[in-house]
Amino acid sequence: MNLDYQETTLDNGVRVLTAHMPQVFSAACGVWVGVGGRYEGKRQSGTSHFIEHLLFKGTAKRSARAISQAIEGRGGYFNAFTQEESTCYYARIGAPHIWKAVDILTDMYRAPRLAPADVDRERGVIIEEIMMYRDQPSQLVQDHLGELLWPGHPLGRPLIGTPQNIARMTRDEIIAFKARKYVGANTRVAIAGRVEHAACVDAVGQALQDLPRGPAPRCRKVADDLSPVPCLVQQKEIEQTHLAMGFRCFGRHDTRRFTGKLLSVLLGENMSSRLFQVVREKNGLAYSVHSGLHLFDETGALIISAGLERARTGKALQLITGELGRLATRPVGARELKRAKDYAIGQLQIGLESTINQMMWIGENNISFGRLIQPETVIHELQAVTAEDIQRLAASWFRRKQASVALITPNPADRQQKEIESALRNLPA
């Protein structure tokens, strides 16, 4: 299922990416910039997310209300997200209205108002957003795990920043950051749906012709000697124990990423997975338990998350590490591996029936790899993974000394520390 993909680079370095989907009646547009949380210094932490908020506050020719009415008044929706290595502003709308969406998104990207009053007002909004996440232990424990996996590095800091940083960040600093990062060579415009490539190139070329060229920014790499921190336990008056366990690994360019994806599927990505079956279905120790593979340019992590029964947290930890140990020491059966492959491939195929997901696919691929990786290539690589590949990777990842564990718990911290140490003995040293 290869995508009908075309790409054109404009004179100022902006890349226009399209996926032609003549069978649908909608289109999606995303304006991507190759900058996120890991491109920020410690004092700048949260700047990329702050800018994301501010771009919705109006432009030189449109108010914030006019922007939302122009999209939503035509039956569409729009939003944005900030990641560690990219930020995306996107909209989905009926195909006849896609040029209005392109015009609005590029206007927001190129000429946001960034009025002093908007900066001060949004500063308060973001601080409240930070406080909201701090009241959600499932989110807070992920922030703690990031600190353990990449201590002292931008990847280990929350994308949203801290209240102190947001409170002292000036409008001039925000404008200067945007001017350095939001440049032609660092910009992709991805459009998927009932559109023609030439028309997209013309529309984007007119809208972003005055975007400065500029070099794509660089970020601080993870040094080889940056060692993860083993454990952090925070005692808090909550009803559950919240777990985030991580094992640092390779980055997105490593060919073993396909093996890693299937390993994560087997471990905890669906209701058939080992952790879901053992921790939830057989023992009733959690409502939510899952795993995910998070890959960046030169580093990544396999992360396990769960909300656990407070009275039997130790038992749950034993079950989780027991499954990790089994994956590392016993080959996966042929039927289980086939189910994992069929799941991963099926999810990919189902997702790419949507214009928004095809837009995300071509934009994310280009911003991350500098090219499109066709879905058929991914399917071929997933099919080629063997049980031996999975066991070999699990044995290299799931080792006692490589585990980082964050817990937020109502239980005494010293007791939980001992239970973590006991559970990790299920893993090879």
N, C-alpha and C positions, 0 to 999 in steps of 0.2 A: 504494500500500500504506500508507494512513494508519493510524496506531495508534488503538486504542480507548482514548482517554485521558480522564482526569478529574483535576481538581485542586481541593483545598479548603484554605483558609488557616484555621488554628486561631486562637483568641483571642490567644494569645501570639506569633503571627507564624509559627509552624512551618507549612510547606506540605506537604501530603500529596498525592503524585502517584501515579496508578495507570495501568497499561496492562493491560487485560483480555485474556487469552489463553485462552479456554475449551477450545481444542483440545489443550492440554498438560497434563501431570500433575505439574508442578513449579511453583515460584514462587521469585522472587528478591527480596530486600529490600536496599536500600542506605540508610544514613543519611549524608547529605552535609552538610558544613559549608563555607561559603565562606571558607576561610582556608587558606593554604599558604605556601610559602617566601618569596614576595614581600611578605608581610605582616609580615615579621620585620626588626627592626633588626640591625645588624652583630653586636652582642653576643648577640642572640636567635637568630641563625642556627642552624637545626636544631631549633628548639623544636617546630614542627608535627609533624615526623617523630618526635621523642622522645615526644610525646603519643600519637601513633598506636601506638607500641610499648606504652606503658604501659596503654592501655585494654584490652589483652588479658591483663593481669596479675591481673584479678579485680575484683569489686565488693563493695559492702557485704554482699550476700547470696549471692554465688557466688565460688568459687575459680577460678583460671585453668583448672584441670583440669576442673571442673564445666562451665565454659563450652564447652570443646572437646568434652567427652563429650556434652553436650546436643545439639550440632549434628551432629557426626560419628557419634554413636550412632544417629542417625536417617537416616543415609545422605547427609547434606549436607556442604557445605564452606563455610568462611568465611575472609575475609582483609580486607586494607585496603591503601590506597595514599595517598601524599601527593604532590600536584602543586604547581605554582607558585601556583595560585589556589584550590585546593580540596583537601579530604581526604574520603575515602569509606571507610566500614566496611560490609561487605556479606556476604551469605550466600545460598546457593542450596540449596533443600531440597524434598522432596516436598510437594505442595500441602497435604495434611492437617496438616503440621507447621509451616506458615509462621508461625502465631501464636507458637510457641515461639521461632522465629528473630527475629521482631519484638521480643518481650519481652527476649531476650538482648541484641540490638544496642542497643536503647534504654536498657537498664540499664547497659551499658558506657559509652554516650555520656553519660548523665545522672549516674551515680553511681560512677565508677571509684574503686577503693580508693586508688591513688596512695600506697601505703605507702612510708616512707623506705627500707626494705630493697629494695623493688622498684625504686625510682628508682636506687639505687646499683648494683644488679645489672645493670639494663638499660643503665646508663651504659657499663659495660664491654662489653656486647654491641654497642652502637652504635659504639663506638670500633673494635671489631674489624671491624664491617661497613664502616666507612670505610677501614680498612687493606686489606680484601679488594678494594674498588673501586680503591684506589690501585695494587694489583697487577695490575689489568686495564686495559691501555693503551687498549682500545676504549672503556672508560668514562671513564678519566682524560682522554682527549683531548676528550671532550664537555664536561667541566668547564672545560677550558682555553678551548674555543670560547665557552662562556658568558661567561667573563671578557672575551673580546675583543669580543663583540657588545654587551654591556651593562656596560661598565667602571664599577666603583664603585657599581653599582645592585644591589638584592636579586636581580633576575633573573639576574645574573651570578655568583651564589654557588651552590655545591652545595646541593641541598635537604637533604642529610643533615647539613650543618654541618661543623665542623672538630673534631679531637680536643681542641683547646684550649677551644673553646666548650662542648663536651659535658662536659668534665672539670670546668669551673667553674660550670656551670648548676645552680642550686639548686632544690630541691623547691618552695620558696615562689614562685620566678619562674615555674616551670612551671604551678603552680596558678593564679597570677594571670593568666597568658597565656590559659589555657583559660577562666577565668571571663569574660574580656573578649570572647572570640571565639565561644565555643560558646553562643550565645544564640538565642532563638526566631526573630528576623528573619533569621538567618544559617543556618538549618537547613532541610533538605529531607529528607523520607523518601519514597523512591521504591520502589514495589512493582509487580512485573510477574509475570503468570502466571494461574493459575486462582484468581482472587480477585475479590471484589466491592468496589467503591469504598467503600460505606457502612461495611462491616465494617472496612476498613482505617482509615478515619477514626476509628471508635470505638476501635480498638486503639491507634493512635498517640496519640489524644487522652488516653486514660487513662494511657499510659506517660509522656508528655512534658508533662502538664498543669502541672507545677511547674517546667518549664524557664524561666529568666528571659527576659523579653521582650528588652530591650536593643537598641541600634541595630546594624545590620550594620557591621563595621569597614571602614575605608578603607585603601588601600595607596598607596605612593609611585609616581606616574606617571613614565614615561620622558620626560625633558625633550627638547624639540626640538633642543637644542644638544648632546645627549649623542652624541658621534661614536664609531662602532666603532673598535677598534684593528686594524690590518691583519694582524699575524702574530705567532705564537709558535712557536718550535721548541725542543723538549726532547730532548736526546740521552739515550738509555737503552739498557741492554744487553738488547735483545729481538730476536726473530727477524724481525719485520715492521716496516714503517713504517705507523703508524696516522694516518689523515687525518680531520679534521673541517673542512669548509669551509662557511661560512655567509654568507647575504646577508639583512640585516635588511629587514623589510617592514612592511606594515600589520597591524592587529589583526583580531580575529575578526568585527567588525561591518561590515567593508568588503565590499561586494557582489562585489569581485573575488576573494574567497576561493574561489569555485567554479572560476574560471580558474586560480588558484594550485594547487588540488588536482589538476586535470588536467595542469598543467605538471609537477608532481612525479611523477605517474603516468608520463607520457611519459619523464621523465628517469631515474627509478630506483626505482620502487616494486614492480616485478615482473621476472620473467625475460625478458619481451619488451621491457623498457625499453632506452633507448639506452645508458646507462652499463653495464648488465649485459652487453649484447651486445658493446659495443666493448671494454670494459676486461677482462672475464672471458672471454667466449666466443671473441672473435677474437684476443685478444692474451695471454690467460692470465696477467694481471698481478695478479689478486686472486681470492680465494675469496668475499669479501663486499664488495659495493659497492651502496649504496642511497641514496635521498633521502627526505626527509619535510618536510611543511609544519607548522610549530609556531606556533600562533596564540594570543596572549593578549588581554587586553582592548583595549589600544591599540597593541600592537606585536606583532611576530612575526619569524620567520626561516624561510627555505628552507635546509635543512641537507643536505649531502652527506657521507656517511661511507664509509670504505673501509679495509681492511687490505691493504697493497700490498707487492709483492715488493721487498725492500730494495735489490736491485741495479739495479732499473729504476724507481725511484720517480719520477724526472724524466719518463720516458716516460709513465707513468700520469697524472701531473699534466697533461701536454700533451694527452693524450686527453680527460681530463675537461673541461678548460677549452675544448678544441676543440668538444665537444658543446654546451657552454653558449653559445659564440659562434654555433653554427649555429642553435640555437633562437631566438637574438636577431635573426638576420639573414635566416632563411629560413622561410617559412610551413610549418607541419606539413601533411603530405598528408592527404587526406580519409579514407583507409583507416586510417592510423595514429591519427588523432584519434578515429575511431569505435571502434577497439579500446580506446583509453584510456577513453572514456566507458562502453563496455560493461563494462569491468573495474571502474571505480569504482562504477557502479550495481549491478553484480552482487555485489560485495563487501558493499555496503550491504544489499541484499536478503537475501543469505545470512546475514549476521550477525544481522539482526533476527528470524530464526526462533527465536532463543534467548531464554529468559527473562532471563538475566543481561545480554544485550546490549540488550534493550528497557529493562530497568531502568537501565542505564548511559546509554542515549540520553535518556530522560526526565529523569533526574537531572542529567546534564551540561548538557542544554539549559536547564533551569530555573536552575541555579546560574550559568550563563554568560550567558544571554540574558534571563532573567526570564520566559521563556515556552517553550512547545513549538514547535519547528519540525518540521512533519510531514515524513516521508521523501519523500512525493510532491513537496513543494516543493523539496527538495534535488535530486531527480531532474530536475525541470523546469528548474532553474537550470543543472545540469550539461549537459543536452541543448542549452541555448541558447548555450553557449560556442562561439565560432568560432575558426578558425585565426588570424585577425587578432588576436583578443583575446589569444591565447597568445603570439604574436610580440611584441605591444605590451608585455605584462607582462614577458616575458623580456628585452626590450631595456631596460626600466626597471630591472630587478633586476641583470642580469649585466653589471656594469661593473667595471672594474679597481679603481677607488677605493672601491667599495662591498663588496669581498670581504674577509672575515676568514678566515684559514687557520691552523689549529692542527695541528702535527705532533708525534708522538712517534716517534723514529726511532733506529736504531742507527748511522746514518750521521753524519758530521761536520755539525754544525749550520750552519756557514757555507756548506757545499756545498748543503745542502737549501734554505737561504734563497735562494740564487741560482737554484735550480731552480724555486722558487715564483715568483720575480719573472719568470723567463723564461716560465713557463706562463701567467701572468696577462696577458701581452701578447696572448694570443688573444682577450681581451675588449676592447671599446671602453673608452676612458679615461673 
